[in-house]
C-alpha cells in the first residue's frame, strides 16, 4: 500500500493586508472624529455652558444641596465656558460699585475721622463685588455677638445706602484661629455665624431690608486676611464683611448714552 504524503500548508504571504486594513480603518475613524470636532455648534455650546453654570451654582438657583447666593450673571473668571459678561472686566459694573463705595464712604466719614489710622472700616472691589469690612473688635465684645452702640450707628449709616439699593447682601462672620468654647458658643463657627445673623437681623428689623435680599454666613477662621501669627493680625482677621454685587439689569449701571445691550 502506497504511503499517503502529508501536504504542507502553504504560508499566507498576504497576512499583512489584514493589518493594513485595520490601520486604514483606524485612521479613517480618527479623521472623522477630527472633522466632527472641528465644526462647533456655538448654540449648543452656549446651551451646554449655561446648564453647567446653573448646575454648579454659578448662575440662578441651581445645584442640589446649595442655593446660589447672588442671582444674575455668572461671576466666575477665566472659565472657557464663560460666554457671558465677566464682572471682573465689566467697566459698567465696576463704575457702579465704585460710585456706591464713595456714597457709603461719605456716609461713614464721621466715623472714619474718629480713628483715621485705625482700619475699623475698609472697602475692597473684588470680582465684580464690593466688600465692606468691619473690624469685629469695634463692633462686638470678645466672645459675644451683641452689637455695641457704636456698631449700631455705623450700620445705620450703611443701611441708608443699602435700603434704596437692589443688591442681595451677604453678611460674613470671620474669626481668628484661636479656639473658643463657652457655654453659648462651642466653636468659632458658632460665634462667626451668630455675629453674621445678628447684623442680618438688625438690617431687616431696624431698616426693613427684605429678608430675601439678606444672607448670613459664618466662616470661622477659614478665610483669614493675613496669617494668624501676631495679635495684630488676629484682630485683622476678626471681622464682619458685607458683600454687595451689581444686580442683573440694574438701571443705575447705565446712563442715557450707555443703554444695556439687547
matplotlib code that plots the C-alpha trace (Angstrom):
import matplotlib.pyplot as plt

x = [0.0, 1.4, 2.0, 0.0, 2.1, 1.1, 0.8, 2.4, 0.3, 1.2, 2.2, -0.1, 2.1, -0.8, -1.5, -0.2, -3.3, -5.4, -3.2, -3.1, -6.8, -7.1, -4.7, -6.6, -9.9, -8.4, -7.0, -10.4, -12.1, -9.5, -10.1, -13.8, -13.6, -11.2, -13.5, -16.6, -14.9, -13.7, -17.3, -18.5, -22.2, -22.0, -25.7, -25.3, -22.1, -23.8, -26.7, -24.3, -22.3, -25.5, -26.7, -23.3, -23.2, -26.7, -26.0, -22.7, -24.3, -22.5, -25.9, -29.5, -30.6, -29.3, -27.5, -28.7, -27.6, -26.8, -28.6, -26.7, -26.2, -26.4, -28.8, -27.8, -24.9, -22.1, -19.3, -16.6, -13.5, -11.1, -13.6, -13.6, -17.4, -18.0, -19.8, -21.5, -20.2, -17.4, -17.9, -14.2, -13.7, -17.0, -16.3, -20.0, -20.4, -17.1, -18.2, -21.5, -19.7, -17.1, -19.8, -21.6, -18.3, -18.0, -21.5, -21.1, -17.7, -19.3, -22.0, -19.3, -16.9, -17.7, -16.8, -13.7, -12.5, -12.6, -9.8, -8.1, -5.2, -7.4, -8.7, -12.1, -13.8, -12.3, -13.5, -12.4, -13.6, -13.2, -14.5, -17.5, -18.4, -17.9, -16.7, -17.2, -15.1, -16.0, -13.5, -15.1, -13.2, -15.0, -18.5, -18.6, -17.3, -15.0, -16.8, -20.1, -22.5, -24.3, -23.7, -22.1, -23.8, -21.1, -21.7, -25.4, -24.6, -22.3, -24.8, -27.5, -25.2, -24.5, -28.2, -29.1, -27.4, -28.5, -32.2, -32.5, -30.2, -31.3, -28.4, -28.5, -26.4, -24.2, -23.0, -20.0, -18.7, -14.9, -12.8, -9.1, -7.8, -7.7, -10.1, -13.2, -15.5, -18.1, -21.5, -23.1, -20.6, -19.0, -16.5, -15.5, -18.1, -20.9, -19.5, -19.0, -22.4, -24.1, -22.4, -23.4, -27.0, -27.1, -26.1, -28.6, -31.4, -30.7, -30.7, -34.0, -35.8, -34.4, -34.3, -36.9, -34.5, -36.4, -35.2, -35.0, -32.1, -30.1, -27.8, -25.8, -22.7, -20.3, -16.9, -15.0, -11.2, -11.3, -10.8, -8.1, -6.9, -3.4, -1.6, -2.6, 1.0, 0.6, -2.2, -2.4, -3.0, -5.6, -7.5, -7.5, -9.0, -11.8, -14.2, -17.7, -17.9, -20.9, -20.6, -22.6, -22.9, -24.4, -27.8, -28.6, -30.3, -29.7, -30.8, -28.2, -25.5, -26.5, -26.6, -28.5, -25.7, -25.0, -28.2, -28.0, -27.1, -30.2]
y = [0.0, 3.3, 5.8, 9.0, 12.0, 14.8, 18.1, 21.0, 24.1, 26.9, 30.1, 33.0, 35.8, 38.3, 38.4, 42.0, 43.0, 42.4, 44.6, 47.3, 47.3, 47.7, 50.6, 52.3, 51.8, 53.4, 56.3, 56.8, 56.9, 59.4, 61.8, 61.5, 62.4, 65.3, 66.6, 66.4, 68.2, 71.0, 72.0, 73.6, 74.4, 77.7, 77.5, 74.1, 75.1, 78.1, 76.0, 73.4, 76.1, 77.7, 74.4, 73.7, 77.2, 76.7, 73.2, 74.3, 77.4, 79.9, 81.3, 81.2, 78.8, 75.6, 72.7, 70.1, 70.9, 74.6, 77.6, 80.4, 83.5, 86.1, 86.0, 87.4, 86.9, 84.4, 85.7, 83.2, 84.3, 82.5, 79.7, 78.5, 78.0, 81.6, 83.0, 85.8, 89.1, 88.8, 91.2, 91.3, 93.1, 94.9, 98.6, 99.4, 97.2, 98.4, 102.0, 101.4, 99.7, 102.5, 105.1, 103.1, 102.8, 106.6, 107.1, 104.7, 106.2, 109.7, 108.4, 106.8, 109.8, 111.0, 107.5, 107.2, 110.6, 109.5, 106.9, 107.8, 105.4, 102.6, 100.3, 99.8, 100.1, 99.3, 98.7, 96.3, 95.8, 92.2, 90.1, 92.3, 92.7, 95.4, 94.1, 96.3, 95.1, 96.0, 95.2, 92.9, 94.3, 97.6, 96.1, 93.2, 92.4, 89.3, 86.0, 87.9, 88.5, 91.5, 94.8, 97.6, 101.1, 102.4, 99.5, 100.3, 103.9, 102.6, 100.0, 102.8, 104.9, 101.9, 100.9, 104.4, 103.3, 99.7, 100.3, 102.0, 99.6, 96.4, 94.2, 91.0, 91.5, 88.6, 89.2, 87.1, 86.5, 85.8, 84.9, 84.2, 80.7, 80.7, 78.0, 79.2, 77.2, 78.9, 77.9, 79.7, 79.1, 75.7, 76.9, 79.8, 78.5, 79.2, 82.6, 83.8, 82.6, 84.3, 87.6, 87.5, 86.6, 89.5, 92.0, 90.5, 90.6, 94.2, 95.3, 93.5, 94.6, 98.1, 99.2, 97.0, 95.4, 92.4, 89.1, 87.6, 90.0, 89.0, 86.0, 85.3, 83.1, 82.1, 81.2, 80.8, 81.1, 79.6, 82.8, 84.9, 88.1, 87.6, 84.9, 84.5, 84.9, 88.0, 89.6, 92.5, 90.1, 88.1, 91.4, 92.0, 88.5, 89.0, 90.9, 91.2, 91.6, 92.9, 91.7, 93.6, 92.9, 94.8, 93.0, 92.0, 94.8, 97.4, 100.7, 102.6, 100.9, 102.6, 106.3, 107.9, 107.3, 103.7, 101.7, 98.0, 95.6, 93.8]
z = [0.0, -1.0, 1.8, 1.9, 1.7, 4.0, 2.1, 3.8, 4.4, 2.2, 4.1, 3.6, 2.3, 2.3, 6.0, 6.1, 4.2, 7.3, 9.5, 6.8, 6.5, 10.3, 10.2, 7.4, 9.3, 12.5, 10.5, 8.9, 12.3, 13.6, 10.7, 11.1, 14.8, 14.0, 11.3, 13.5, 16.4, 14.2, 13.5, 16.7, 17.1, 19.1, 20.0, 21.6, 23.3, 24.8, 26.0, 27.5, 29.3, 30.6, 32.0, 33.7, 35.3, 36.6, 38.0, 39.6, 41.3, 39.1, 38.0, 39.2, 41.9, 40.5, 42.2, 44.6, 48.1, 47.9, 46.5, 44.7, 46.9, 44.2, 41.3, 37.9, 35.5, 36.3, 38.5, 37.7, 35.8, 33.5, 32.6, 29.0, 29.2, 30.3, 27.3, 29.3, 30.6, 33.2, 36.0, 36.6, 33.3, 33.1, 33.4, 33.9, 36.9, 38.4, 37.9, 39.7, 42.6, 42.8, 43.0, 45.7, 47.6, 47.5, 48.7, 51.7, 52.5, 52.6, 55.0, 57.2, 57.1, 60.6, 62.0, 59.8, 61.0, 64.6, 64.0, 60.7, 61.4, 62.7, 59.9, 61.6, 58.3, 54.9, 51.3, 48.6, 45.0, 44.0, 41.2, 40.5, 44.2, 46.8, 50.2, 53.2, 56.1, 59.7, 62.4, 65.0, 67.9, 67.4, 66.9, 69.3, 72.8, 73.0, 72.6, 72.1, 69.2, 70.7, 68.8, 70.6, 70.4, 68.2, 65.8, 65.5, 64.5, 61.7, 60.5, 60.4, 58.2, 55.9, 55.7, 54.4, 51.1, 51.2, 51.7, 48.3, 46.5, 44.8, 45.7, 47.6, 50.8, 52.0, 55.6, 56.5, 60.0, 60.4, 63.4, 64.1, 64.7, 68.5, 69.8, 71.6, 73.8, 76.0, 77.4, 74.4, 71.6, 71.0, 68.4, 66.1, 63.6, 66.1, 67.0, 63.5, 62.3, 65.3, 64.6, 60.9, 61.9, 64.3, 61.6, 59.2, 61.7, 62.5, 58.9, 58.4, 61.6, 62.0, 58.4, 56.6, 54.1, 52.7, 54.1, 50.6, 49.9, 53.0, 53.6, 56.8, 56.7, 59.4, 58.0, 61.3, 60.8, 57.3, 55.3, 57.1, 55.5, 56.9, 58.9, 62.5, 63.7, 65.8, 68.0, 65.5, 62.6, 64.6, 65.2, 61.4, 60.8, 63.3, 61.2, 59.6, 55.8, 53.8, 50.2, 47.6, 43.9, 40.9, 40.2, 36.7, 34.7, 37.3, 35.6, 37.7, 35.8, 32.5, 31.7, 28.9, 26.5, 27.7, 27.3, 28.1, 25.3, 23.9]

ax = plt.figure().add_subplot(projection="3d")
ax.plot(x, y, z, "-o")
ax.set_aspect("equal")
plt.show()
